[in-house]
């Protein structure tokens, strides 16, 4: 029987470029499926507001509906998926107003982490950051978006963890469940991507100089600018009727 047109379109959109997803028996299937779906949500392969067709996903991932539904519940807790008893599951929307609010708070947290790290980082930790930064720059020169994004995110997370402040670390982790999608959006704009790389270079210079004020200042600007870019992307995509007003009113857009 021929699949409905909508289902066929969805299958094409979510199909991994390397074929079917390979799942390990060492990790609960639900967590692996959640990781796969989260990755696709972040990259926009599963767009905001899209209804999730369970049969299609089960075929793509070669899993039954039980672990898939468990995975969707995990993503619901993270705020990435909304599950309705009558309408099933759909991808949560990401609005300009939400992006502005998220990145305003994240900018404060990550800039505080950078300030702390500049006063505490040791030589081995700085060498590790240097290595991550160098590898990220290689991906930037090659315009390899996905591996660049992975290392970029790892650097942000590493700076936060090096603060050794458990409250800061846990608060940041919970916010990033929603904000990581926005950070990926920001590198769509090549001008912002280039600007972002320069800000990473400036952070590394501040850390090497053990200059907490410079580290705080450049990292706060970096995160606020990312928030502005995400708002602009959402506004231009027309995903939110009032997004233009949200950008204009946003503290991050000043």
C-alpha positions as a printed NumPy array, in Angstrom:
array([[ 0.   ,  0.   ,  0.   ],
       [ 1.359,  3.397, -0.921],
       [ 2.243,  5.669,  1.992],
       [ 0.352,  8.971,  2.308],
       [ 2.223, 11.886,  0.766],
       [ 2.801, 13.603,  4.137],
       [ 4.283, 10.463,  5.649],
       [ 6.533,  9.914,  2.659],
       [ 7.804, 13.495,  2.91 ],
       [ 8.571, 13.075,  6.587],
       [10.499,  9.876,  5.978],
       [12.683, 11.637,  3.442],
       [13.279, 14.535,  5.816],
       [14.342, 12.485,  8.829],
       [16.345,  9.813,  7.009],
       [19.997,  9.869,  8.194],
       [22.507, 10.561,  5.458],
       [24.399,  7.367,  6.291],
       [21.355,  5.082,  6.274],
       [19.533,  3.527,  9.203],
       [20.517,  4.458, 12.715],
       [22.603,  1.811, 14.458],
       [21.605,  1.195, 18.079],
       [23.782, -0.396, 20.737],
       [22.469, -2.994, 23.166],
       [24.714, -1.591, 25.903],
       [22.654,  1.581, 26.312],
       [18.848,  1.66 , 26.831],
       [17.18 ,  2.011, 23.454],
       [14.977,  4.855, 24.678],
       [18.02 ,  6.991, 25.552],
       [19.684,  6.287, 22.217],
       [16.513,  7.146, 20.332],
       [16.134, 10.334, 22.381],
       [19.727, 11.304, 21.515],
       [19.057, 10.723, 17.814],
       [15.835, 12.731, 17.815],
       [17.381, 15.509, 19.902],
       [20.201, 15.835, 17.384],
       [17.724, 16.142, 14.507],
       [15.614, 18.673, 16.371],
       [18.701, 20.806, 17.068],
       [19.68 , 20.734, 13.395],
       [16.167, 21.491, 12.182],
       [15.641, 18.137, 10.439],
       [12.512, 17.873, 12.583],
       [11.164, 21.437, 12.396],
       [ 9.273, 23.242, 15.174],
       [ 5.55 , 22.511, 15.219],
       [ 5.946, 19.333, 13.163],
       [ 3.749, 16.416, 14.174],
       [ 5.681, 13.219, 14.895],
       [ 4.458, 10.181, 12.976],
       [ 5.467,  7.241, 15.147],
       [ 5.186,  4.609, 12.422],
       [ 7.597,  6.526, 10.208],
       [10.169,  6.945, 12.976],
       [ 9.894,  3.311, 14.004],
       [10.68 ,  2.245, 10.442],
       [13.632,  4.605, 10.167],
       [15.149,  3.556, 13.5  ],
       [14.087, -0.108, 13.275],
       [12.594, -0.041, 16.765],
       [ 9.189, -0.765, 18.231],
       [ 6.804,  1.914, 19.453],
       [ 7.48 ,  1.24 , 23.143],
       [11.097,  2.572, 23.278],
       [10.154,  5.35 , 20.851],
       [ 7.387,  6.552, 23.159],
       [ 9.756,  6.336, 26.127],
       [12.236,  8.5  , 24.181],
       [ 9.539, 11.059, 23.39 ],
       [ 8.713, 11.299, 27.097],
       [12.383, 12.044, 27.822],
       [12.348, 14.823, 25.234],
       [ 9.101, 16.162, 26.673],
       [10.837, 16.631, 30.035],
       [13.568, 18.597, 28.203],
       [10.963, 20.866, 26.62 ],
       [11.736, 19.751, 23.069],
       [ 8.578, 17.724, 22.463],
       [ 4.949, 18.229, 23.447],
       [ 2.8  , 15.127, 23.92 ],
       [-0.979, 15.415, 23.697],
       [-3.307, 12.557, 24.557],
       [-5.515, 13.33 , 21.574],
       [-3.076, 14.728, 18.993],
       [ 0.067, 12.707, 19.697],
       [ 3.529, 14.291, 19.834],
       [ 4.901, 17.345, 18.057],
       [ 8.147, 19.304, 18.077],
       [ 7.93 , 22.324, 20.356],
       [ 8.212, 25.701, 18.708],
       [11.222, 27.914, 19.393],
       [10.21 , 31.57 , 19.389],
       [12.195, 34.773, 19.168],
       [10.976, 35.822, 22.607],
       [12.115, 32.52 , 24.117],
       [15.493, 32.788, 22.385],
       [15.986, 36.297, 23.732],
       [15.126, 35.265, 27.287],
       [17.268, 32.134, 27.16 ],
       [20.397, 33.75 , 25.776],
       [20.164, 36.719, 28.113],
       [20.409, 34.321, 31.07 ],
       [22.967, 32.024, 29.425],
       [25.149, 35.038, 28.602],
       [25.222, 35.914, 32.292],
       [26.045, 32.359, 33.367],
       [28.735, 31.647, 30.771],
       [30.411, 35.023, 31.177],
       [30.58 , 34.426, 34.927],
       [32.109, 31.008, 34.246],
       [34.699, 32.541, 31.911],
       [35.594, 35.15 , 34.546],
       [36.072, 32.45 , 37.185],
       [38.066, 30.19 , 34.854],
       [40.487, 32.986, 33.973],
       [41.545, 33.095, 37.62 ],
       [41.643, 29.328, 38.248],
       [42.572, 27.495, 35.05 ],
       [45.804, 25.539, 35.245],
       [48.283, 24.826, 32.459],
       [46.947, 21.361, 31.63 ],
       [43.365, 22.619, 31.423],
       [44.4  , 25.543, 29.256],
       [46.306, 23.173, 26.963],
       [43.141, 21.092, 26.634],
       [41.123, 24.158, 25.677],
       [43.824, 25.182, 23.2  ],
       [43.615, 21.768, 21.552],
       [39.815, 21.905, 21.307],
       [39.988, 25.435, 19.92 ],
       [42.602, 24.458, 17.305],
       [40.512, 21.524, 16.106],
       [37.42 , 23.723, 15.953],
       [39.319, 26.218, 13.799],
       [40.242, 23.466, 11.336],
       [36.552, 22.662, 10.903],
       [35.809, 26.353, 10.448],
       [38.448, 26.711,  7.722],
       [36.921, 23.715,  5.958],
       [33.391, 25.055,  6.552],
       [32.424, 21.761,  8.181],
       [29.373, 22.934, 10.074],
       [28.388, 19.864, 12.094],
       [31.82 , 18.918, 13.521],
       [32.48 , 22.62 , 14.136],
       [29.243, 22.868, 16.098],
       [30.072, 19.802, 18.187],
       [33.472, 21.181, 19.213],
       [32.059, 24.66 , 19.71 ],
       [29.436, 23.302, 22.095],
       [32.059, 21.189, 23.866],
       [34.225, 24.288, 24.451],
       [31.294, 26.224, 25.906],
       [30.425, 23.327, 28.198],
       [34.062, 22.805, 29.187],
       [34.471, 26.447, 30.208],
       [31.373, 26.145, 32.385],
       [32.623, 22.918, 34.012],
       [36.048, 24.457, 34.683],
       [34.322, 27.031, 36.894],
       [33.929, 24.166, 39.401],
       [30.712, 25.81 , 40.589],
       [28.068, 23.06 , 40.838],
       [25.12 , 25.483, 40.934],
       [26.318, 27.28 , 37.82 ],
       [27.022, 23.982, 36.026],
       [23.626, 22.408, 36.747],
       [21.676, 25.577, 35.924],
       [23.528, 25.964, 32.631],
       [22.943, 22.32 , 31.682],
       [19.184, 22.61 , 32.142],
       [18.978, 25.776, 30.038],
       [21.08 , 24.347, 27.22 ],
       [18.535, 21.592, 26.559],
       [16.467, 24.272, 24.806],
       [19.168, 26.745, 23.76 ],
       [21.413, 24.349, 21.836],
       [18.969, 24.451, 18.944],
       [19.372, 28.222, 18.839],
       [23.181, 28.051, 18.88 ],
       [23.078, 25.822, 15.829],
       [20.827, 28.344, 14.069],
       [23.364, 31.09 , 14.686],
       [26.06 , 29.545, 12.483],
       [23.684, 29.502,  9.52 ],
       [24.621, 33.168,  9.005],
       [28.197, 33.162,  7.587],
       [28.88 , 36.678,  8.874],
       [27.884, 35.722, 12.385],
       [29.882, 32.512, 12.099],
       [33.026, 34.51 , 11.264],
       [32.329, 36.977, 14.066],
       [31.774, 34.109, 16.513],
       [35.146, 32.576, 15.66 ],
       [36.822, 35.899, 16.424],
       [35.137, 35.963, 19.822],
       [36.441, 32.465, 20.576],
       [39.944, 33.652, 19.68 ],
       [39.525, 36.631, 22.017],
       [38.39 , 34.374, 24.859],
       [41.451, 32.151, 24.508],
       [43.679, 35.241, 24.579],
       [41.967, 36.453, 27.776],
       [42.381, 33.058, 29.43 ],
       [46.079, 32.935, 28.508],
       [46.478, 36.431, 29.948],
       [44.622, 35.335, 33.105],
       [42.412, 38.407, 32.588],
       [39.015, 37.719, 34.211],
       [37.436, 41.025, 33.152],
       [38.375, 40.55 , 29.501],
       [37.153, 36.931, 29.59 ],
       [33.819, 37.958, 31.113],
       [33.341, 40.828, 28.69 ],
       [34.083, 38.928, 25.461],
       [32.064, 35.86 , 26.467],
       [29.019, 37.896, 27.458],
       [29.129, 39.757, 24.158],
       [29.557, 36.438, 22.356],
       [26.424, 34.886, 23.885],
       [24.308, 38.019, 23.529],
       [25.257, 38.312, 19.863],
       [24.331, 34.662, 19.367],
       [20.943, 35.371, 20.911],
       [20.427, 38.344, 18.596],
       [21.266, 36.228, 15.571],
       [18.853, 33.486, 16.599],
       [16.072, 36.048, 17.025],
       [16.825, 37.452, 13.582],
       [16.779, 33.975, 12.002],
       [13.422, 33.191, 13.586],
       [12.028, 36.556, 12.522],
       [13.15 , 36.157,  8.908],
       [11.739, 32.624,  8.791],
       [ 8.358, 33.988,  9.832],
       [ 7.891, 31.376, 12.522],
       [ 6.4  , 33.828, 14.941],
       [ 4.002, 36.647, 13.937],
       [ 5.343, 39.016, 16.603],
       [ 9.01 , 38.053, 16.329],
       [10.049, 41.393, 14.859],
       [ 8.66 , 43.134, 17.921],
       [10.349, 40.59 , 20.154],
       [13.732, 41.347, 18.597],
       [13.221, 45.1  , 18.921],
       [12.204, 44.801, 22.575],
       [14.846, 42.233, 23.49 ],
       [17.562, 43.304, 25.949],
       [19.919, 41.049, 23.975],
       [19.333, 43.068, 20.832],
       [20.578, 46.345, 22.27 ]])
